[in-house]
Amino acid sequence: MIIIDSARKHNISDQDITFVYETANKSLVLQQEDGPPLTLLFGFDTIGRGLEVGYVINAENEIIVIHAMKIRPHYKNYLYG
């Protein structure tokens, strides 16, 4: 798994990103017009915060984490529902 800088812009640590990736409760796949599908994972980090983590799979079949932040209100049902 590769975590790029855009995933860190909301100050979520690599450790917490990895934890959510490994333990996510739910996921949602979004089709993008100009790229590979984006998979959003919903789970809790190492201190219990609800997070969303987004990744794509590149042509080399590598997981590239491009997004991580505190879960937004419209996705909370994926985590708490």
C-alpha positions as CSV (number, residue, x, y, z in Angstrom):
1,M,0.0,0.0,0.0
2,I,1.3,3.4,-1.0
3,I,0.0,6.5,0.9
4,I,0.4,9.7,-1.1
5,D,0.5,13.3,0.2
6,S,-3.1,14.1,-0.7
7,A,-4.2,11.5,1.9
8,R,-2.2,13.3,4.6
9,K,-3.7,16.8,4.0
10,H,-6.2,16.4,6.9
11,N,-3.5,15.4,9.3
12,I,-4.5,11.7,9.5
13,S,-1.4,9.6,10.3
14,D,-0.1,6.8,8.2
15,Q,-0.7,4.5,11.2
16,D,-4.3,5.5,11.4
17,I,-4.8,5.2,7.6
18,T,-3.3,1.7,7.7
19,F,-5.5,0.7,10.7
20,V,-8.7,1.8,8.9
21,Y,-7.6,0.0,5.8
22,E,-7.1,-3.2,7.7
23,T,-10.2,-3.0,9.9
24,A,-12.8,-1.1,8.0
25,N,-16.5,-1.8,8.7
26,K,-17.9,-0.9,5.3
27,S,-16.8,0.2,1.9
28,L,-18.3,2.1,-1.1
29,V,-17.0,2.0,-4.7
30,L,-17.4,5.2,-6.7
31,Q,-16.9,5.3,-10.4
32,Q,-14.8,8.2,-11.6
33,E,-15.1,9.7,-15.1
34,D,-11.4,10.2,-15.6
35,G,-9.7,7.4,-13.6
36,P,-10.0,4.1,-11.9
37,P,-12.8,3.4,-9.4
38,L,-12.3,5.0,-6.0
39,T,-13.0,2.8,-3.0
40,L,-14.0,4.5,0.2
41,L,-13.5,2.6,3.4
42,F,-15.3,3.6,6.6
43,G,-13.9,2.6,10.0
44,F,-12.4,3.7,13.3
45,D,-8.8,4.8,13.8
46,T,-6.5,3.7,16.7
47,I,-8.2,6.2,19.1
48,G,-11.8,5.6,18.0
49,R,-12.4,8.4,15.6
50,G,-14.6,7.6,12.6
51,L,-12.6,8.0,9.4
52,E,-13.0,7.6,5.7
53,V,-10.1,6.4,3.7
54,G,-10.1,6.4,-0.1
55,Y,-7.9,4.4,-2.5
56,V,-7.5,3.4,-6.1
57,I,-5.7,0.5,-7.7
58,N,-3.2,1.5,-10.3
59,A,-2.1,-0.4,-13.5
60,E,0.5,-2.2,-11.5
61,N,-2.2,-3.5,-9.2
62,E,-0.9,-1.4,-6.3
63,I,-3.2,0.1,-3.7
64,I,-2.7,3.9,-3.7
65,V,-4.4,5.7,-0.8
66,I,-5.3,9.2,-2.0
67,H,-7.8,10.4,0.6
68,A,-8.2,10.2,4.4
69,M,-10.2,12.4,6.7
70,K,-12.7,12.5,9.6
71,I,-15.9,10.9,8.3
72,R,-18.3,13.4,6.7
73,P,-21.9,13.6,7.9
74,H,-23.4,12.2,4.7
75,Y,-21.2,9.0,5.1
76,K,-21.9,8.4,8.8
77,N,-24.6,5.8,8.1
78,Y,-21.9,3.6,6.6
79,L,-20.1,3.6,9.9
80,Y,-22.8,3.9,12.5
81,G,-25.9,2.7,10.6
